[in-house]
């Protein structure tokens, strides 16, 4: 068939049912269009034009482009491409950037039809697209800005802001991500590269009697089928407990449908996938354990050691039952939350190849901890760490879902055995099946307060389903326990959390790490106590809020730099304006910065000085849309007086020894910032002595942050479990028909490093919290996915976006870099309970589940004047 591609005549004579996206990416090397949903036309990342109309390339067979004109982002007029890319970069609409090329393609189509679109026009146009990072706010801003630029109303202002702290210099690499020239892992190509495809267990619990790979081996293009017998080293991996087998061997029992039995390596991805489906497995199907309530009593043992993974207890202040008996008001509730899919737009992918420098393996990972990935790959291959090199590739979103190994060790083993480059990528259904999710929990709470509205005691029992493998389940459930009191000082606490194994898909890290569920429960208790005692919800929260000298659940007494009351003060006037409407809800949030609890946390940064005053910053953290590259470069520029961030290049590769832990626990800004400042001060001293930065060309400087003074427990007031905490307070207003209309998010983020990026993080967190409240739930049926469709996990689209006001409370942390601390997780924590509180005030029905039950009929009269739908805004 003949057609035109990017204004050039083209001929295709392959399979007419092959997807246009596969042909563009694999045959033509046009990688701006991304594969986010594997042919489901659900995410919009692959948008192209066919005869001037929008087409999802993943769902367009080649036969449908015969005789037509196909235009990809690479074929846009250069001037237009630059305008759109600059508008998205300057307005902060690019975070991970995986979805952005699709939004640019949509923007072109919209603005060709409508040169002066309204906000409503833009939202309608982009509704087919998903973005998990931004909350859509800045995407809408960027499209409106692009329209103004194209009309000649304004000029692009890229890089206008200086890189000083508190301003908004453009995110590192934002333009390249927007226009599709930034390479993600699946965009990498190497000569003679092979492709791997995984064969998963068909059952959540079954004994593998026999496996026959003969038909797969005979399939076209197949080079090798790898199984458990091919692993030269240890076969189990895991973030904390190495209990997840890389392959389940014949004679062993599967524990989840996320288990892998084999990896087929072939010349093309399509051949590998087709052959993987030909592997024949004989199973003895066994009854799975899928109910966490039954786990500890069930005769089914998911692991030989039993079904209890971990228990965390926090008790202090005396007899909790007596304290509750003596309280003026006591409420008791049990809450349930659902498993949630992370919804990152880039599915998991890794590429590995032989390393001629070491005689070992070099692999490219988009995981959240390249040193952890390297160590596990080294164990699997039975190689010393020095022979395994990991290069971090900026990833297209993660939110905790890329902490565990999924494909990195499969690519590395295939490359090691075959001594050839191998790429292994999960499809969207496989991604939904394999990576750990947010823990479903049952949270039973009893809370009391005195007649003056001061909290007196909390008794909590929390149960969490960690699925088939440990992942970080013990730590998640421990974090739920240590944050069970939410953002409040409670004198007497008795908390116990338990993590149990089931045959469900594993559950592990997700943004908030167990705190979201605990804060949802605690905030509901606050609302019930306010109703019982007739207390004002704002005043009750303010009176009980954590502050310097008060204790978190564990008994750590907080020092200076606690901005929770300042967050509440920022909401005082908005709350006064809407509290009688019956449609508003408040919530507070808390989240640790740093893993803490006695863990040694170390971070190294290395800075190379190049000729001409350019710098290369080496660090070990994962850039996944949160902006760690930009923050680190800003700290370096601040100290050295560099006025242009383009003079600083950023690199993450284990070969440089810039050690860091996993990018988790909202600690990247805090720890890397401290290490970068340490290196920068050494550079500055030598620079002053030598007469300028250029005089230091050829030198490398090292900066370090080390934390060894946290503890998992101790006598109240004598220890600290974490170096720092972030705090927030959210106010939600519903419209008269019960939709989330506005969110005001006040956040104590310490010193603001990059204001635009902070806003973007919070806006994205707000929408993620809304999703948890309203729609997000991964449905399982006896251990299987009820649906492998990306549309069915409940991610919100742009038309759900409320008006969001972000208030950054200026409250420097005494130990943070220039006073800064992380906001990666806190943004997603208070929104769902604030919506629940608004629902409670709207219809009077107490809700005990996430997602929330639908609204009932409103109670009380709703005014339409100063407390009406549009009059309350605090902009």
SVG drawing of the C-alpha trace seen along z (x, -y; Angstrom):
<svg xmlns="http://www.w3.org/2000/svg" viewBox="-33 -41 77 74">
<polyline fill="none" stroke="black" stroke-width="0.4" points="0.0,0.0 1.1,-3.5 0.6,-6.5 2.4,-9.7 4.4,-9.8 5.4,-13.3 5.0,-14.7 7.1,-11.9 5.7,-9.1 5.9,-5.8 5.2,-2.1 4.3,0.6 3.9,4.3 3.7,6.0 0.9,7.4 -2.1,5.1 -3.3,5.7 -0.1,4.5 -0.6,1.3 0.5,-2.0 2.3,-2.7 4.4,0.4 5.4,-0.4 6.3,-4.0 8.3,-3.1 10.0,0.2 10.5,-0.2 10.7,-4.0 12.4,-5.0 9.8,-7.7 9.4,-7.4 7.7,-10.7 4.4,-8.8 4.4,-6.6 3.0,-3.2 1.1,-3.7 -1.9,-1.4 -0.9,1.3 -3.5,0.9 -6.4,0.0 -6.8,-3.6 -7.1,-4.6 -4.3,-7.0 -3.7,-9.3 0.1,-9.1 0.3,-7.8 -1.8,-10.4 -1.0,-11.2 -2.8,-12.7 -4.3,-10.7 -5.6,-13.0 -5.7,-15.9 -7.8,-14.0 -6.8,-12.6 -5.9,-9.0 -4.6,-6.7 -1.8,-5.0 -1.9,-2.1 -5.4,-1.1 -5.0,-2.0 -4.1,1.0 -1.8,0.3 -4.6,1.1 -6.5,-2.1 -3.7,-4.4 -3.6,-3.2 -3.7,-6.3 -3.7,-8.7 -1.4,-11.3 0.1,-10.4 1.7,-13.1 3.6,-12.5 5.1,-15.1 8.4,-14.7 6.8,-15.9 5.3,-19.1 6.6,-22.4 9.7,-23.2 8.4,-26.6 5.1,-25.2 6.8,-22.3 9.0,-24.8 6.1,-27.1 4.1,-24.2 7.1,-22.7 8.1,-26.0 4.6,-26.8 4.3,-23.4 7.8,-23.8 7.4,-27.3 3.9,-26.7 5.1,-23.7 2.9,-21.3 5.7,-18.8 6.5,-16.5 7.5,-13.0 6.8,-14.0 5.7,-10.6 2.2,-11.7 3.2,-15.2 3.9,-14.5 0.3,-13.2 -1.0,-16.4 1.1,-18.5 -0.4,-16.6 -3.9,-17.3 -3.0,-20.9 -2.1,-21.4 -5.4,-19.9 -7.4,-22.0 -5.7,-25.3 -6.1,-24.7 -9.8,-24.6 -10.1,-27.1 -7.5,-29.9 -9.2,-31.3 -10.3,-28.3 -11.8,-28.7 -10.8,-26.6 -13.9,-24.5 -12.9,-24.0 -9.4,-22.8 -10.7,-20.4 -13.1,-18.9 -10.3,-18.5 -7.9,-16.8 -10.4,-14.5 -9.2,-11.4 -5.7,-11.9 -4.4,-10.7 -1.8,-12.5 -1.1,-11.0 1.5,-13.7 0.1,-17.2 -3.5,-17.2 -4.1,-18.7 -4.1,-22.3 -0.9,-23.3 -1.6,-21.4 -4.7,-23.6 -2.6,-26.7 0.0,-25.6 -2.5,-25.1 -4.1,-28.5 -0.6,-30.0 0.3,-28.3 -2.9,-29.8 -1.8,-33.3 1.6,-32.8 0.3,-31.6 -2.1,-34.6 0.9,-36.9 -0.6,-38.1 2.5,-37.0 6.0,-35.7 7.6,-32.6 9.5,-33.2 11.5,-30.0 14.3,-30.2 13.2,-33.7 13.4,-32.9 16.8,-32.8 17.6,-29.5 17.5,-31.0 15.5,-29.3 11.8,-30.2 11.5,-31.1 10.4,-28.9 13.1,-28.1 12.0,-25.7 12.3,-22.1 15.4,-20.3 14.8,-18.7 11.2,-19.8 11.3,-21.0 12.9,-17.8 10.3,-15.7 7.5,-17.8 8.6,-17.5 9.4,-13.8 13.2,-13.9 13.9,-12.8 14.5,-9.0 12.7,-6.8 13.8,-3.2 11.5,-1.8 13.0,-4.4 16.5,-2.9 17.8,-1.0 21.0,1.0 22.4,3.0 21.1,6.6 18.9,6.0 16.6,8.9 13.3,8.8 12.0,10.7 8.4,11.5 7.3,13.1 5.0,16.0 2.9,15.5 1.1,18.0 -2.4,18.7 -3.5,19.2 -3.0,17.4 -2.2,20.7 -1.3,23.8 1.5,26.4 3.4,26.4 3.4,30.1 5.2,29.7 6.2,27.1 6.8,27.6 8.6,24.9 9.1,26.9 6.5,25.1 7.7,21.7 11.3,22.6 10.3,23.6 8.4,20.4 9.7,17.8 12.5,15.6 12.8,17.3 16.4,17.5 16.0,18.8 13.4,19.7 14.7,18.9 13.4,20.6 14.4,21.2 17.1,23.6 19.0,20.8 19.4,18.6 23.1,18.8 22.7,17.1 19.9,16.6 16.5,16.9 14.5,14.8 14.5,11.0 12.7,8.4 13.0,4.9 13.4,6.0 12.7,9.8 14.0,11.8 11.0,14.0 9.7,13.3 11.1,15.9 12.3,14.6 10.8,17.8 8.6,20.5 10.1,23.9 8.2,27.1 7.3,28.8 6.8,25.5 3.6,23.7 2.7,20.3 1.5,17.7 0.0,15.1 -0.9,14.4 2.1,12.0 4.5,15.0 6.6,15.6 7.4,19.1 9.5,18.3 10.9,15.6 11.0,16.0 13.7,14.1 13.2,13.5 14.3,11.1 11.2,8.9 8.8,8.0 5.9,9.4 7.6,12.7 8.6,13.0 5.0,12.3 3.5,14.8 5.9,17.5 5.4,16.8 1.7,17.7 2.8,21.1 4.4,22.3 2.3,25.2 2.0,25.6 0.3,28.4 -1.0,27.2 -2.5,28.8 -4.9,26.0 -5.2,25.2 -7.6,23.1 -6.2,19.6 -6.4,17.5 -7.7,14.1 -9.4,12.7 -7.1,11.0 -9.6,11.4 -9.1,15.1 -5.3,15.1 -4.1,15.8 -6.6,18.6 -6.6,20.2 -5.2,23.6 -3.8,22.3 -0.2,21.2 1.0,18.7 4.5,19.1 5.9,22.0 6.5,19.6 2.8,18.7 0.6,15.9 1.7,13.2 4.4,10.9 4.8,8.4 3.2,6.7 3.8,3.1 2.7,1.9 2.8,-1.7 1.7,-2.0 2.3,-4.9 0.6,-7.2 -1.1,-4.6 -4.3,-2.5 -6.1,-3.5 -9.3,-1.8 -9.4,-3.8 -8.6,-7.0 -11.5,-6.3 -13.8,-5.6 -12.9,-9.0 -13.5,-10.9 -16.5,-13.2 -17.0,-11.9 -16.0,-8.6 -16.6,-7.3 -15.8,-3.9 -15.7,-3.0 -14.2,-0.5 -13.0,-1.6 -12.0,0.3 -9.9,-0.9 -9.4,0.7 -6.3,1.7 -5.3,-1.0 -3.2,-1.0 -0.5,-3.6 -1.5,-4.5 1.9,-5.7 1.8,-6.2 5.0,-4.4 4.8,-0.6 7.9,1.1 10.8,1.7 14.5,2.5 17.4,3.0 20.5,4.9 23.7,5.6 27.1,7.1 29.6,4.6 32.9,4.9 34.6,2.7 33.9,5.1 33.1,8.3 29.8,8.1 26.4,6.6 25.2,3.0 21.5,2.5 19.2,-0.5 16.5,-0.8 13.6,-3.2 13.1,-1.8 13.2,-3.9 16.5,-2.7 19.3,-1.9 21.6,-0.6 19.0,1.8 18.3,2.9 22.0,3.4 22.5,5.4 19.5,7.7 20.7,8.2 24.2,9.1 22.8,11.7 20.6,13.2 23.6,13.4 26.0,14.5 28.3,11.6 30.2,9.2 28.6,5.8 31.6,4.3 30.6,6.2 27.1,5.0 26.4,1.4 23.0,-0.3 22.1,-3.4 19.1,-5.3 16.8,-6.4 14.3,-9.0 11.0,-7.3 7.5,-8.1 5.9,-8.2 6.3,-5.8 4.6,-6.9 6.1,-3.9 5.1,-1.4 8.6,-1.0 10.4,-0.2 10.2,3.6 12.1,5.4 9.8,6.4 11.8,6.7 15.3,5.5 16.6,8.9 14.9,10.7 16.6,8.4 19.9,8.8 19.8,12.6 18.8,12.8 21.7,10.4 24.1,12.4 23.1,15.8 23.0,14.7 25.7,12.1 23.5,9.7 21.4,6.6 17.9,7.6 14.9,5.4 12.0,6.7 8.9,4.5 5.6,5.2 2.3,4.5 -0.3,2.5 -2.2,5.6 1.0,7.3 1.9,4.1 -1.4,4.1 -0.9,7.8 2.7,7.6 3.7,4.5 2.6,4.1 -0.4,1.9 -1.6,-0.3 -2.5,1.9 -6.2,2.5 -6.7,2.1 -9.2,2.6 -8.8,-0.1 -10.8,0.2 -10.6,-3.0 -11.8,-4.2 -11.1,-7.8 -12.0,-10.2 -11.9,-13.8 -12.8,-15.9 -15.6,-18.4 -13.3,-21.2 -12.6,-19.3 -9.1,-18.1 -8.2,-14.6 -7.6,-12.2 -7.0,-8.7 -6.8,-6.6 -7.1,-2.8 -6.5,-1.4 -6.2,2.0 -5.1,2.1 -5.0,5.0 -3.3,4.9 -3.2,7.3 0.3,7.4 -0.5,10.0 1.7,12.8 5.1,11.3 6.6,9.1 7.7,6.2 7.7,3.3 4.5,4.4 6.0,4.6 7.2,1.0 3.9,-0.2 1.9,1.2 4.4,0.0 4.0,-3.5 0.3,-3.2 0.7,-2.5 3.2,-5.3 0.9,-7.8 -2.3,-6.4 -3.0,-9.5 -2.7,-11.7 -1.5,-15.2 -2.7,-15.4 -1.3,-15.2 -3.0,-12.4 -1.8,-11.7 -2.7,-8.0 -2.4,-5.7 -2.6,-1.9 -2.0,-1.0 -1.4,2.3 -1.0,3.0 -0.6,6.4 0.5,7.3 -0.7,10.6 0.0,12.6 -2.7,13.7 -2.6,15.1 -3.6,11.7 -1.4,9.5 1.4,8.1 0.9,4.8 3.7,2.4 4.7,-1.2 2.4,-3.8 2.5,-7.6 1.8,-8.1 3.0,-4.6 0.2,-3.6 -0.4,-7.0 -3.2,-7.8 -5.4,-5.1 -4.5,-5.9 -5.2,-9.7 -8.5,-8.9 -9.6,-6.9 -8.3,-9.5 -9.9,-12.4 -13.2,-10.6 -12.9,-10.2 -12.3,-13.9 -15.4,-14.6 -17.5,-12.2 -16.1,-13.8 -16.9,-17.3 -20.5,-16.2 -20.8,-14.5 -19.5,-17.4 -20.7,-20.3 -17.2,-21.5 -16.2,-23.6 -14.1,-21.3 -11.5,-24.0 -11.0,-24.9 -10.9,-21.3 -8.1,-20.6 -6.2,-23.7 -6.5,-23.0 -5.2,-19.4 -2.7,-20.1 0.9,-18.9 3.3,-21.7 6.7,-22.2 6.8,-20.3 4.0,-18.0 4.2,-14.2 3.5,-12.2 2.1,-8.7 5.5,-7.1 6.3,-9.5 8.8,-11.7 8.6,-15.2 8.7,-17.6 11.2,-20.4 11.1,-23.6 9.9,-23.9 6.4,-22.5 4.1,-24.4 0.7,-22.6 -0.9,-25.4 0.3,-27.9 -1.4,-25.7 -4.7,-25.8 -4.4,-29.5 -4.2,-29.9 -7.5,-28.2 -9.2,-30.0 -10.9,-32.7 -12.0,-30.4 -13.5,-28.1 -15.4,-30.9 -16.9,-31.8 -18.1,-28.3 -18.6,-26.4 -22.4,-27.0 -22.9,-25.9 -23.1,-22.2 -20.8,-21.5 -17.3,-22.0 -14.8,-19.6 -11.4,-20.0 -8.6,-17.6 -5.0,-17.7 -2.1,-15.5 1.3,-14.4 4.0,-12.5 7.6,-11.6 10.5,-12.9 13.1,-10.1 12.7,-6.4 14.0,-7.0 13.1,-4.4 16.8,-3.7 17.8,-3.1 21.1,-4.5 20.5,-6.8 23.4,-8.0 23.5,-10.1 26.6,-11.1 26.7,-13.6 29.7,-14.1 30.2,-17.3 32.6,-17.3 33.9,-20.7 34.3,-20.8 36.1,-23.4 34.1,-26.6 32.5,-26.5 30.1,-23.7 29.3,-21.1 28.1,-17.5 26.2,-16.5 26.2,-12.8 23.6,-11.5 21.8,-8.2 18.1,-9.3 15.4,-8.5 13.8,-11.3 10.2,-10.2 8.5,-13.5 9.0,-15.0 11.8,-17.2 14.8,-15.9 17.2,-16.9 16.0,-20.5 16.0,-20.8 19.6,-19.5 20.7,-21.8 19.1,-24.8 20.9,-24.1 24.2,-23.9 23.5,-27.1 22.4,-28.9 25.7,-28.4 28.0,-28.9 26.2,-31.9 25.3,-30.1 22.6,-32.0 21.7,-29.4 20.7,-25.8 21.7,-24.7 25.3,-24.9 24.6,-22.0 24.2,-18.4 22.7,-15.7 23.5,-12.0 22.5,-8.9 24.7,-5.9 26.3,-3.4 29.7,-3.7 30.2,-7.1 29.5,-5.8 27.0,-8.5 25.2,-6.4 21.6,-6.9 18.7,-4.8 15.5,-4.2 13.7,-7.3 11.0,-7.0 9.8,-8.5 9.8,-12.1 13.5,-12.3 15.1,-13.2 15.0,-17.0 16.1,-16.8 19.0,-14.3 20.3,-15.1 19.9,-18.8 22.1,-18.4 24.7,-16.5 24.8,-18.9 25.1,-21.9 28.0,-20.1 29.8,-19.6 28.9,-23.2 30.5,-24.8 33.8,-22.9 33.7,-24.1 32.9,-27.7 35.8,-27.8 38.3,-26.6 36.6,-28.8 37.2,-31.9 40.8,-30.9 41.5,-30.0 39.8,-33.0 36.7,-31.4 34.9,-28.2 36.8,-27.7 40.1,-27.5 38.8,-24.3 38.2,-22.4 39.1,-18.7 38.3,-18.5 35.6,-16.4 34.0,-17.3 32.0,-15.1 29.2,-16.0 27.6,-13.8 24.6,-13.5 24.5,-10.9 21.7,-10.2 22.3,-7.8 20.4,-9.3 16.9,-8.0 15.4,-5.1 12.5,-2.8 11.3,-3.4 12.1,-4.4 10.7,-6.2 8.4,-9.1 10.3,-12.3 13.8,-10.6 14.1,-9.7 13.2,-10.7 11.9,-8.3 12.3,-10.8 14.4,-13.8 11.6,-15.8 7.9,-15.7 5.8,-17.5 2.3,-18.8 -0.7,-20.0 -4.3,-21.1 -6.9,-20.9 -10.3,-22.5 -12.7,-21.0 -15.9,-22.7 -18.6,-20.7 -20.9,-22.3 -24.6,-22.4 -25.0,-19.1 -22.3,-17.5 -19.3,-17.5 -15.8,-18.5 -15.7,-22.1 -12.7,-23.7 -9.7,-22.5 -7.5,-24.8 -4.3,-23.0 -2.1,-24.7 1.3,-22.9 4.3,-23.2 7.0,-22.3 9.8,-24.1 11.6,-26.6 10.2,-26.5 12.9,-25.6 10.9,-25.8 7.5,-27.3 6.0,-26.1 7.2,-22.5 5.8,-22.5 2.4,-23.7 2.5,-20.9 3.3,-18.2 0.5,-19.4 -2.0,-19.7 -1.2,-16.2 -1.5,-14.9 -4.9,-16.6 -6.2,-14.8 -4.7,-11.5 -6.4,-12.0 -9.7,-12.8 -9.3,-9.5 -8.8,-7.6 -11.9,-9.2 -14.2,-8.9 -13.2,-6.3 -10.0,-4.4 -10.1,-0.7 -8.3,2.3 -10.9,5.0 -9.8,8.6 -11.8,11.8 -10.4,14.7 -6.8,13.5 -7.2,12.6 -7.7,9.1 -11.4,8.5 -10.3,6.4 -7.0,5.7 -8.2,2.6 -6.5,-0.7 -9.8,-2.5 -11.2,-0.3 -8.8,-1.3 -10.7,-4.6 -8.1,-7.3 -9.6,-10.7 -9.5,-12.8 -9.3,-16.5 -13.0,-17.0 -12.9,-16.0 -10.3,-18.7 -11.6,-21.1 -10.3,-24.6 -7.1,-24.1 -5.4,-26.8 -2.0,-25.9 -0.8,-27.8 2.9,-27.3 3.5,-28.0 6.9,-29.6 8.3,-27.5 11.9,-26.6 13.0,-23.2 16.0,-23.7 17.8,-20.7 16.6,-20.8 18.8,-22.1 18.3,-25.9 15.2,-24.9 13.5,-22.7 11.8,-19.3 10.0,-17.0 6.4,-17.2 6.3,-14.1 3.8,-12.2 2.0,-14.7 0.1,-16.2 -2.0,-13.1 -2.8,-12.5 -5.4,-15.1 -7.6,-15.3 -9.6,-12.1 -10.5,-12.7 -11.4,-16.3 -13.8,-15.1 -15.2,-12.5 -15.7,-15.3 -17.5,-17.4 -19.7,-14.5 -20.5,-14.0 -21.6,-17.6 -23.5,-17.4 -25.8,-14.4 -25.0,-13.5 -24.0,-9.9 -20.8,-8.7 -18.7,-6.9 -16.3,-4.1 -14.8,-3.0 -12.5,-4.3 -13.7,-4.9 -16.6,-6.7 -20.2,-5.7 -22.1,-8.0 -23.8,-11.1 -27.3,-11.0 -29.7,-13.9 -28.3,-17.1 -29.3,-18.0 -29.9,-21.6 -30.5,-24.7 -27.9,-25.7 -27.5,-29.4 -26.5,-30.9 -24.9,-34.1 -21.6,-34.6 -21.4,-30.8 -22.6,-29.9 -21.0,-27.9 -18.6,-30.6 -18.3,-33.3 -16.0,-31.7 -12.7,-31.5 -9.5,-32.5 -7.5,-33.3"/>
</svg>
